[in-house]
Amino acid sequence: MRQHWIRRLTAVLLVAGLLAAPSFAQGPASLADYQARLDQYNRARQQYDNVAASYWQSVTERRRQREAKRRNGEPIGADDYVMTQPPVYAGPPRPVDPRGPGQDTDPRKPEIPTVADFIRAAAEQFGFVPNRVSELAFKRAYAQAANAAGLPRDLVVRIYAFETGGNGNYDTQAGTSPSRPNARPISPALGYNQLLSTNTVGLLAEHGDEFLKILRAKAAGLSGEERTAMDRKIEAVKRMIALSRSVPRRWSEYDRLAKETPGGIGIHAAVLDRDLGPLLQVQKLVNSVQFARSKGLRRPLTATELELMNFTGDGSGIDMALMPPALREQVPTANFFQQQGYERNPIARRTGVVARLIADIDAKMDQMARAQGARDMAAAF
């Protein structure tokens, strides 16, 4: 149980003398005091990391075990999940560097690019500037793409409601909102279904030819400056696709490209484009529907089940959807996340077990679907 891991970690920290260490005086700390606190924090954090690594390795091993059993048509039971909650860091917080901003950096928290960064990199690397239209115009383009792909209106609206709080704009980045203009993003996720930059790279690599076909069809109906602008966009997208296909077709390679290279960062600006953004986000949902069918789920996905796949990844989402109902009240949500994803996901941590996670998502969809943005999305259909 979660308490077991907390007691274990607390005991380790007490033995190391980390929880019992005297506090420092209030007020501006000297560099010596700061360094002492930082050393204390690093020791506590290392002790926690050692305990946590064992837990999350168990989660990974059980996940592989379930995948093998499903491939072989074997039943899944409680022994195929880690049934205890993950350990929680209970040591001292990381101290603030008295030398001021820029000095107090934590290597565990790399800087996350912003919308402005994505747009700047796209212009520099590909000569691509997204066509940013009004919110209602983007919603209409999104609804048109969803209709063409055969996605039901209710499903699309409920995904939008959950991911954006019912009022998010097409350029909303995770951790920000129109009401908090100075908030820092917590991930690269953008748009109506919060597409990750890694998703954008992968979608262009795997579906780029389909997207180009649609853009060329649009170009055929244009003339003058509009045709010239669309032709430039097509050429830029071709360069994006070429870069996305320059790495092996694996999530880890897409992730490295998206997060560690200027071109990969720039590719994510495509989500903001009126012509490309809807295609990318709708294709992500379509891929999830097709993945569920490939895993044996013949009935239509509910919006909550599709959100589980969007929320945790297709493999983990369908893992929960296919779980025996009796186990949902017992199995911790941590079984369906990587450690970093779980630790920055307040919903997964708060709900604790799968049944409560599903209920929480469903209730939030019900509530947020009544917001004006969600009503506008429904009307766009």
N, C-alpha and C positions, 0 to 999 in steps of 0.2 A: 504494500500500500504506500501511498505518498508519504505518510507519517514515518514509515520505516526508512525511507531514503533521507528524510529530513533529520531523523535521529542519528542516522549513520554519519551524515555530513557534519552535523553539529558536534558529535563526539570527536571526529577527526580534527575539526577546527579548535576545539577546546584543548585537545592534546597538544596541538601545535602552538597553543598560547595565543591564538589569533582573535578569539572572541573576548578574551579576558584582558586584552591589552588596554592600558589606560588611555583615555581620550586626551587629545591635545587642547590647549587653550583656545578659546574663541578669538576671532579677529584675524587680521592678516598673518598668515603663517610664514615663518622663515623657510628658506630653501631646505635647510636641514630637517625641519619638521615635516615639510612636504615630502622629502625623499623618504623619511621614516614611514610616513603614512602610505606612500606609494609602495614601498617594500612590503609593508604589512598587507596591503591589498593584493599585491602580486602573489604572495605566498598563499593567501586564502583562496584566491581565484584558481591557482594551480591545483590546490587540494580539491576544490570543487570540480575543476575540469577533469581530473583523474576519475572521480566518482561518476560524473556525467558520461564520460566516454564509455564506461562499461555498460551503462544503461542503454545508451543509444546504439551501441554495437548489438545489444540483444534485440532491439527493435528492428534493426536491419536484417539480422539473421532470421527472425520470425517472419518478416515480410517475404524473404526468399523462400522460406519453408512453405508459406501459403501459396505463393506463385507456382511452386513445383507441384503441390497437391492439386491445384486447380487444373494444371496442364494434364495431370494424370487422372482427373475425374474423381479424386478422393475427397471425402467430406472434411470440412473445416470445423475445428472445435476450439474450446477455450485455451487449450495448450498451444495453439498456433498464434497466440497473441501474448504480449507482455502485459500482465494484468495489474501491475503496480504503476502508480503515477511517477513521472520523472522527478529527479532531485531538483531542489530549488536552492539557488545561491543564498546563503545566510550570513556571509561575511561582511566586512566593512565595505562601504562604497568607494569607488575610485575617487581619490582626492582631486581638488581643482588646483591646477598649477598657479602659484601666486604671480608668476611672470606674465600672466594674461593670456588672451586668446591666441591660438596658433601654437602654443607650447604644449597644451594639455591634449595630446592626441592619443587615442586608443586604437591600436592596430586591429582590434576586433571589429571596428566600425569604420570601414572605408567610406570616403565621401561618395554620395549618391548624386549622379547628374540630374539636373533639372530640365524642365521644358526648354528653357533658353539654351541650355547646353546641347540638347538634342538638335534644335533648329540650327544653331551655329555650326555644329559638326556636319550636318547634312549639307549646308551651303558650301562649306570648305572642302568636303571630301567628294561630293557628287554634283555640286551645282544645283541642288534640289532645295526648293523653298515650298513648303506645304501650302496648299490652297485653303486658307482658313476662312470659313464662312460663318454665318450666324448659327446660333445653337439650333434653332428650329430647322434651318436648311440642312444641317448635318444630321439631325434626327430623321428627317425625311429620306435622306440618302441611306441611312442605316436601316430604316424600315424597308426600303425598296430592296436592299441587298438581302435582308432576312427573308422577305417574301419570296424572292427569287430562289433562295436556298431551301424553301419549304419549312422554315422554322415558324412555329405558331406565335401569334402576337403575345399571348399571356406568358409564355415561356420567356420570350425576349424581354418583356417589360419587367418581370419579376427578377431576372438576372440583373438588369440595369438598376432596379430599385435597391437590391441588396448591395451591389458593388459600389454604388455612388451615394447611398443614403437617400435616394429618391429625387435629388435635385442636382446631381453632379453634371458638369459640363463635359464636352467631348475632350477637352484638354486638361481635365482634372487628373492630377498625379496623386498616388497613394500618400496619405499623410497631410494633404493640403485640401483646401476647399475655397470657394469664392468668398466665404465669410472670414477666412483667415489668410490674407494675402502674404503675410510674412512667415508662414509656417514652412518648415523644412520637410521635404519628402522623406518617407521612410522606405521607399523602394522605387524602382523605375516604372512601376505599373501605371499605365495610362488608359484613359478612355472609359467607355460605357461598360465593358466587362474587364477593365483593369488588366490590359495585356502587358505582360512583361517584355522587356527588351529582348530577352532570349527567345520568347515566342515569336517576336517580329522577325528576327533573323531566320528562325526555323521555317516560318510560314513562307517567307520569300524564297528560301532555298527549295522548298518542296512544292510550292504552288505558284511560283513566280510566272511560269508560262501561262497559266490560267488568268492571272491578273493582267498580264500584258495583252492577252486576247481581248479582255473586256475594255481596257484602255484604248486599244486600237479601234475597236468598234465605236467608242465614243468619239474618237478623233475623226472618224470618217464622216460624222454628221456636223462637224464644225468647220469654220472658215475664218480667214483673217487672223487677228491677234489671238483669238481663242484657240485656233488650230495650231498656231506657232507655239503657244504656251503648252498645249497638250503634247506636241511632238517633243518639246524639251523635257517634259516630265517623263515621257516614255524612255528617252535616252538615259535620263538619270536613274530611273528604276532598273533599267537593264544593267547599269553599273552596280547598283545595290545587289541585284540578284547574283551577279558574277562574284561579288565579294562574299556573299552568304554561302555560295557553293564552293568557295576556295578552301573550306575545311571539311573534314569527314562528317558524314551525316549522323551526328551524335549530339545529344543534349549538352554534354559537357563541353564539346567543341563550339557549339552555338553560344553557350554561356560565356566562354572565354572571349570569343569574338565580340559579343555584345557589350561586355563590361570592361574589356581591357584594351580595346583599339579605338582610335578616333572614328574609323569607318563604321564599326559596329555600333558605336554610340549614335552616329548620325542616322543609321538605318531606322532607328526607333521613331524619328520624326515623321515617318510615313503614316503613323497612326493618326496624326493630326490633319492629314490631307483629306479633303472632301471626297475625292475619288478612291483613294486607297484605304483610308482608315476603316470605313464600313466593311470593305472586302476582307481585310485582315481579321477584324474582330468576329465577323460572322463565320469566317472559315474556321477560326478556333473553336467555336461552338459546334459547327458541323463535324469537325474532326472528333470531338468528344462523343457526339451521338453515334458516329460510325464506329468508334472504338468500343462503346458499350455493346453495340450489336455484335462486334467481333468476339466479345467475351461471353456471349450467350444470353444477353438480356434482350429478349424479343419484344417485350412490351415497350410503349413509349416512355422515355425518361420524364420524370416530373421535373419541375423547375428546381426544386430543392436538390434532387439527385444530380442534375446538370451543374448546379452551383457547387456541389461537393467536388465535382471533377474540375471545375474552373478554379476552385478555392485551394485544392490540395494537389492538383495534377490528375491526369486521367487515370493512371494506375491506382492511386490511392483512393480516388473518388469512387471508382467502380468496385474497389475492394470493400468499401463501406456499403455501397448499394446492394452488393451480393451477400453481405453478412447475414447469417441466420438471425432473425428478429430477436430471439431470446438472448442473444449475446450483446445486443446494442446497449442494454442497461448496465453492462459490466465492463466492456472493453474501453480502456482509455483512448482518448483522441490522439495521444502521442504516437500510437502505432501507425499513424497515417501521415506523419510529417518527418522531415529532416530536423535536426536539432535547431539550427538557426531559424528555420521557418516557424517552428513551434514557439520558440522563445520570443519572436516578434509578433506573434499572433494572439492578441488578447482574447478573441472568441474561443479559440481552441483551448487556451489555458483555463478560461473561466468555466466553460461547460464541462470539462473533465472527462465525460464519457460520450460515446457516439450518439446515444439516444437524445441526450440533452443538446448536443451540437446540431442535430437535425431539427429538433424542435425550435432552437434558437434561430436558425436560418429561416425556417418557415414563418415564424412569428415576425421577424424583421421584414421579410418580404411583404407580409400582409400589411404591416404598418407603413412601410416606405412606399408601397405602391399607391398610396393615397396622396403622396406629395405632388406638387405641381409638375415637377420635371417628369415624373413617371406618367402622369396624365397626358403630358405633351407627347411623350414617346408612344403611348397607346393611340393617341389621335393621329400620329404620323402614319399609322398603318391604314 
